[in-house]
Amino acid sequence: MSHSGPKAPLAAAPSGPLRGTVEIPGDKSVSHRALILGAMTVGETKITGLLEGQDVLDTGKAMQALGAEVVRDGPGAWRVSGVGVGGFKEPEDVIDCGNSGTGVRLIMGAVATSPLTAIFTGDASLRSRPMGRVTIPLSNFGARAVGRSHGRLPLALVGAAAPGPVTYAMDTPSAQVKSAMLLAGLNVPGITEVIEGERTRDHTERMLRGFGAEVEVIEIEGGRRIRLTGQPELKPCEIAVPRDPSSAAFPICAALITPGSEVRVPNVSLNPTRAGLYTTLREMGADLVFENEREEGGEPVADLVARHSELHGVEVPPERAASMIDEYPVLSAVAAFATGKTVMLGVKELRVKESDRIDAMARGLEACGVTVEETADTMTVHGLAGDVPGGATVEARLDHRIAMSFLVLGCAAKTAVTVDDAGPIATSFPGFRPLMAALGASLDEPEAA
């Protein structure tokens, strides 16, 4: 179910030091894939640490609609009894993916090579987002999509009855598109190849191997060639979901900009295709330490410790965008407190996320007294060396990361920052408010005017 109903404004007032150790929810990207691949497996897959935000719960409901059994045993503990590759049944009703672009695009890939028709919808934000970026590549397998103008939801996807293997060269870096093509290739005889000119999140490749699929990754000049052997019998496994680096970014960044703070976040995924923000923060002078580095479930993890830091602006190269695409909103909030300007290059993908995140952050930061320059593909934040006025009410635009980013900014601004609707935060980080409060943040409903 997507966020609906009356808006839930929330204000972040300047706080004292943020201190403590906090447990972050499970990684959203891994959680989506665990449910989907579990549903395509013969047997029972056990998952621990699953993110129980609305986005992931909607993916679980979609797997049930396609014939899998999905059962919750306790907090973060789930079992998926799958139907096997090619075993999906035609859903009896519309599949509602709520706010999740990842969920809907990956599910479309999973069903695109099965002879069934599935109808997809979502909340107002998801219905405004382009789906052609995944339905057009999937048409190479023979799948057909019929939707609103510009390929928007609601949309009917008619799976291919006799799909053949595909070689697809991606023109834009996108882990969602790559993953959709690989999931579609599971039910296709022969070798499906996806060629990416720039490395993107590799959770799907890692997890496919864990379930027993044959996946070969070949490094080529400027990118990678991923080869998947189709029609495997996936084997059930036990998946321990690491903590989400995108969610960890919010308490980490709040600590870096709030004087006197020291925050520890254990068990965070440091998959190199997801760690671009942490590289960037260190370049800005962040006191950010990785402790107890190890590998769990095929994913590198560590305990992160962040302390308040005097930061300086940097230029973030375009080739880093894929590894931190969801973290640019909170990075732009941090950049407002740095000395000098932070230039973010190659970020046009932000225009087609849950909101136009470049426009949303630029308008909100300007309302808080920060100068921002933008082009179609760049955003530049002129830092105020820790002296951010704040004092504004900004629009979240049904976007969880916009809402959380401005609440982080409010923790260290001179006066409180209010987001007009904090409800969408539940899609990815349902415990965000109490977690931040436990560290010492001041988050409250604003007084009625």
C-alpha positions in Angstrom: 0.0 0.0 0.0 1.4 3.4 -0.9 1.4 6.5 1.3 -1.9 8.2 1.2 -4.2 10.2 3.4 -3.5 13.6 5.1 0.1 14.9 5.1 2.2 14.4 8.2 4.5 17.4 8.6 7.6 17.0 10.7 10.1 19.5 11.9 13.8 19.1 12.9 15.0 21.7 15.3 18.7 22.4 16.1 19.9 19.7 18.4 22.8 19.1 20.8 25.4 16.5 20.0 24.1 13.3 18.4 25.6 10.3 20.2 25.0 6.5 20.3 24.9 3.3 18.4 22.0 2.6 16.1 20.8 -0.5 14.2 19.8 0.5 10.6 17.2 -1.4 8.6 18.2 -4.1 6.1 19.4 -3.1 2.7 16.4 -2.3 0.4 18.1 -3.5 -2.8 19.0 -6.8 -1.3 15.6 -7.3 0.3 13.7 -6.8 -3.0 16.0 -9.3 -4.8 15.8 -11.8 -2.0 12.0 -12.0 -2.2 11.9 -12.1 -6.0 14.6 -14.7 -6.5 13.2 -16.7 -3.6 9.9 -16.8 -5.5 11.7 -18.1 -8.6 13.3 -20.9 -6.6 12.1 -24.5 -6.1 11.9 -24.9 -2.3 12.0 -22.6 0.7 14.3 -19.6 1.0 14.8 -18.2 4.5 15.6 -14.5 4.9 16.8 -12.7 8.0 17.2 -8.9 8.4 14.7 -8.1 5.7 13.8 -4.5 5.4 10.1 -4.2 6.4 9.5 -0.8 4.8 6.4 -0.5 2.6 8.4 -0.8 -0.7 9.7 -4.2 0.2 6.4 -5.4 1.7 4.7 -4.4 -1.6 7.2 -6.6 -3.5 6.4 -9.5 -1.1 2.7 -9.1 -1.9 3.5 -9.1 -5.6 5.3 -12.4 -5.2 2.2 -13.8 -3.5 0.0 -12.6 -6.3 2.3 -14.5 -8.7 1.9 -17.7 -6.8 4.7 -17.9 -4.3 4.1 -18.4 -0.6 5.6 -15.5 1.5 5.4 -15.9 5.3 6.7 -13.6 8.1 8.1 -15.5 11.1 9.1 -12.5 13.2 10.9 -9.1 12.9 12.9 -9.3 9.7 12.5 -13.1 9.4 10.7 -14.3 6.3 10.2 -17.5 4.4 9.5 -17.7 0.6 8.3 -21.0 -0.9 9.0 -20.4 -4.6 7.4 -21.7 -7.8 10.6 -22.2 -9.8 11.9 -20.4 -12.9 9.0 -20.1 -15.3 6.4 -21.1 -12.7 4.7 -17.7 -12.1 0.9 -17.8 -12.4 -1.1 -14.9 -13.9 -2.1 -12.5 -11.1 -5.9 -12.2 -10.5 -5.7 -8.5 -9.7 -3.6 -5.4 -10.3 -0.1 -5.4 -8.7 0.3 -2.3 -6.7 4.0 -1.5 -6.1 3.3 1.6 -4.0 6.3 4.0 -4.2 8.9 1.6 -5.4 10.6 2.1 -8.7 13.0 -0.7 -7.9 10.2 -3.1 -7.0 8.1 -2.5 -10.1 11.0 -2.6 -12.6 12.5 -5.8 -11.2 9.1 -7.5 -11.0 8.5 -6.5 -14.6 11.7 -8.2 -15.6 10.9 -11.3 -13.6 7.6 -11.8 -15.4 8.5 -10.5 -18.9 9.4 -14.0 -20.3 6.5 -15.9 -18.9 3.3 -16.3 -21.0 1.1 -14.2 -18.7 -0.3 -10.6 -18.5 0.3 -8.5 -15.4 -1.1 -5.1 -14.7 1.1 -2.7 -12.6 0.2 0.5 -10.7 1.6 2.5 -7.8 1.2 5.7 -5.9 1.0 9.2 -7.4 4.8 9.5 -7.5 5.4 6.1 -9.1 2.7 6.7 -11.7 4.5 9.8 -12.8 7.8 8.0 -13.4 8.9 6.6 -16.8 8.7 2.9 -17.3 9.8 2.8 -20.9 13.4 2.7 -19.7 12.8 -0.9 -18.7 9.8 -2.0 -20.8 11.6 -1.0 -24.1 14.7 -3.2 -23.3 12.4 -6.0 -22.2 10.6 -5.9 -25.6 13.8 -7.5 -27.0 12.6 -10.7 -25.4 9.2 -10.3 -27.0 7.4 -8.8 -24.0 4.8 -6.1 -24.8 3.8 -3.1 -22.6 0.6 -1.0 -22.9 0.4 1.9 -20.6 -0.3 5.6 -20.3 1.7 8.2 -22.3 5.4 8.0 -22.0 5.1 4.5 -20.7 3.7 5.5 -17.3 1.7 3.4 -14.9 -0.9 1.9 -14.8 0.6 -0.4 -17.3 -0.1 -3.9 -18.6 2.9 -6.1 -19.4 2.2 -9.1 -21.7 5.0 -11.6 -21.2 6.7 -13.3 -24.2 5.3 -16.7 -25.0 8.5 -18.0 -26.7 11.4 -15.7 -25.7 14.8 -16.1 -27.1 18.2 -15.0 -25.7 19.1 -11.3 -26.0 22.4 -9.3 -26.0 21.6 -5.9 -24.7 24.0 -2.9 -24.5 22.8 -0.4 -21.9 23.0 3.2 -23.0 22.5 4.6 -19.5 23.9 3.1 -16.2 21.0 1.6 -14.3 21.1 -1.3 -11.9 17.3 -1.6 -12.2 17.4 -2.1 -16.0 20.4 -4.5 -15.8 18.6 -6.5 -13.1 15.3 -6.6 -15.0 17.1 -8.0 -18.1 18.9 -10.6 -16.1 15.7 -11.7 -14.2 14.0 -11.9 -17.6 16.9 -14.0 -18.9 16.4 -16.6 -16.3 13.4 -18.1 -18.1 15.1 -18.0 -21.6 17.1 -20.8 -23.1 20.7 -20.0 -24.0 22.8 -17.1 -22.9 21.5 -13.7 -22.1 24.1 -10.9 -22.1 23.9 -7.4 -20.7 26.7 -5.0 -21.5 27.2 -2.0 -19.2 29.5 0.8 -20.1 29.7 1.8 -16.4 29.6 -0.4 -13.4 26.3 -0.4 -11.4 25.1 -2.1 -8.3 25.9 -5.8 -8.6 23.5 -7.3 -6.0 21.6 -9.2 -8.6 24.7 -10.9 -10.0 25.9 -11.9 -6.5 22.6 -13.2 -5.4 22.0 -15.1 -8.7 25.2 -17.0 -8.0 24.1 -17.7 -4.5 20.9 -19.3 -5.8 22.9 -21.5 -8.1 22.6 -19.6 -11.5 25.6 -19.6 -13.8 26.7 -15.9 -14.2 29.9 -14.8 -15.8 31.1 -11.3 -15.4 33.8 -10.2 -17.9 35.6 -6.9 -17.5 35.8 -5.0 -20.8 37.2 -1.6 -21.8 35.0 0.9 -20.0 32.6 -1.5 -18.5 31.5 -5.1 -18.0 29.8 -7.9 -19.9 27.4 -10.1 -17.8 26.5 -13.5 -19.3 23.7 -15.5 -17.7 22.8 -19.1 -18.6 19.1 -19.4 -18.8 16.6 -21.8 -17.4 18.6 -23.0 -14.3 16.9 -24.7 -11.4 17.5 -22.2 -8.7 18.2 -23.7 -5.3 16.8 -22.2 -2.0 19.3 -20.7 0.4 19.5 -18.6 3.6 20.0 -14.9 3.1 21.2 -12.5 5.8 20.4 -9.1 4.6 23.2 -6.5 5.4 22.3 -3.1 6.8 21.3 -0.6 4.1 24.1 2.0 3.3 21.5 4.4 1.9 19.6 4.4 5.2 22.9 4.5 7.2 23.7 7.7 5.3 21.2 9.8 7.3 22.4 9.3 10.9 26.0 9.3 9.6 25.6 12.6 7.7 23.7 14.1 10.7 26.6 13.3 12.9 29.1 14.9 10.5 27.4 18.2 10.5 26.2 18.5 14.1 28.9 19.7 16.5 30.0 17.3 19.2 28.5 14.3 17.6 29.7 10.7 17.4 27.5 8.0 16.0 28.2 4.3 15.4 26.3 2.2 12.8 27.1 -1.5 12.8 26.9 -4.1 10.0 26.6 -1.7 7.1 27.0 -3.0 3.5 30.1 -1.6 1.9 29.5 -3.2 -1.5 31.8 -1.1 -3.8 28.9 -0.5 -6.2 27.1 1.3 -3.3 29.9 3.0 -1.3 30.4 6.2 -3.4 28.9 8.5 -0.7 31.4 7.3 1.9 34.3 7.8 -0.5 33.0 11.3 -1.2 32.5 12.2 2.5 36.1 11.2 3.3 37.3 13.4 0.4 35.4 16.2 2.0 37.4 15.7 5.2 34.8 13.6 7.1 36.0 11.8 10.3 34.5 8.5 9.1 36.0 5.2 10.2 35.3 1.7 9.0 35.8 -0.8 11.8 35.5 -4.6 11.8 35.5 -5.0 8.0 34.4 -8.4 7.0 32.2 -10.3 4.5 28.7 -11.6 5.2 26.5 -13.4 2.7 28.8 -12.5 -0.1 28.6 -8.8 0.7 31.4 -6.7 2.3 30.3 -5.1 5.6 31.8 -2.9 8.3 30.8 -0.9 11.4 30.8 2.8 10.6 31.8 5.5 13.1 31.2 9.1 12.2 32.2 12.2 14.2 31.5 15.9 13.6 33.9 17.2 11.0 35.0 20.5 9.4 34.1 19.7 5.8 35.2 21.3 2.5 33.6 21.2 -0.9 34.7 18.8 -3.6 33.9 17.8 -7.2 32.1 14.5 -7.4 33.0 12.8 -10.7 30.3 11.6 -13.0 31.6 8.0 -13.0 30.8 7.8 -9.3 27.1 8.6 -9.8 25.9 5.0 -10.2 27.4 4.0 -6.8 25.7 6.8 -4.8 22.6 7.8 -6.9 20.3 7.6 -3.9 22.6 9.5 -1.6 22.9 12.8 -3.6 20.0 14.4 -1.7 21.6 13.9 1.7 25.1 14.8 0.3 23.7 18.1 -0.9 22.4 18.7 2.6 25.9 18.0 4.0 27.5 20.2 1.3 25.5 23.2 2.6 27.6 23.0 5.8 30.9 22.6 4.0 33.4 25.4 3.2 33.4 26.1 -0.5 31.3 24.6 -3.3 30.4 21.0 -3.9 29.9 20.1 -7.6 28.0 17.0 -8.5 28.5 15.9 -12.1 26.6 13.3 -14.2 23.5 13.2 -12.0 20.7 13.4 -14.6 19.3 10.1 -13.2 18.1 12.2 -10.2 15.5 13.8 -12.5 13.5 10.6 -12.8 13.6 9.2 -9.3 10.7 9.3 -6.8 10.7 13.0 -7.6 13.0 15.3 -9.6 15.5 15.2 -6.8 17.7 18.0 -8.3 14.8 20.4 -8.4 13.5 19.3 -5.0 16.8 19.7 -3.2 17.7 22.9 -5.0 14.3 24.6 -4.1 14.4 23.4 -0.5 18.1 24.4 0.0 17.4 27.8 -1.4 14.5 28.2 1.0 16.9 27.4 3.8 19.3 30.2 2.6 21.7 28.1 0.5 22.8 29.0 -3.0 22.4 26.2 -5.6 23.2 26.1 -9.3 21.8 23.4 -11.5 21.8 22.1 -15.1 20.0 19.1 -16.6 22.9 16.9 -15.4 24.7 18.8 -12.6 24.0 20.3 -9.2 26.4 22.7 -7.4 25.9 23.6 -3.7 27.7 26.7 -2.3 28.6 25.7 1.3 28.1 28.1 4.2 30.8 26.7 6.5 28.4 25.4 9.0 26.2 28.6 9.1 23.0 27.4 7.4 20.0 29.6 8.3 17.2 26.9 7.8 13.8 28.1 9.0 11.9 26.9 6.0 9.1 24.5 5.3 10.1 22.4 2.3 8.1 20.1 0.0 9.0 16.4 0.3 7.2 15.6 -3.0 6.2 12.1 -1.9 9.9 11.3 -1.8 11.3 9.6 1.3 14.9 10.6 0.7 14.0 14.3 0.2 12.1 14.3 3.5 14.9 12.6 5.5 17.6 14.8 3.9 15.9 18.0 5.0 15.3 16.6 8.5 19.1 15.9 8.7 19.8 19.4 7.6 17.5 20.8 10.3 19.5 19.0 13.0 22.4 21.4 12.4 20.7 24.5 10.9 20.3 27.7 12.9 16.5 27.4 13.0 14.2 24.5 12.6 13.5 23.0 9.1 10.0 21.5 8.4 9.1 19.0 5.8 5.5 19.2 4.6 5.0 15.4 4.7 7.1 12.8 6.4 4.7 10.0 5.7 6.7 8.6 2.7 9.7 7.9 5.0 7.9 4.6 5.9 8.5 3.2 2.4 12.2 2.7 3.2 13.0 3.6 6.8 9.9 3.1 9.1 12.0 3.6 12.3 13.7 6.8 11.2 12.1 9.2 13.7 12.6 7.1 16.9 16.1 6.1 15.7 17.2 9.8 15.3 15.5 10.8 18.5 17.5 8.1 20.4 20.6 9.8 19.1 19.4 13.1 20.5 17.8 14.7 17.4 14.8 17.0 18.0 12.0 15.8 15.6 8.5 16.9 16.4 5.2 17.8 14.6 5.2 21.5 14.0 2.7 23.6 15.9 -0.4 24.6 14.0 -0.3 28.1 12.6 
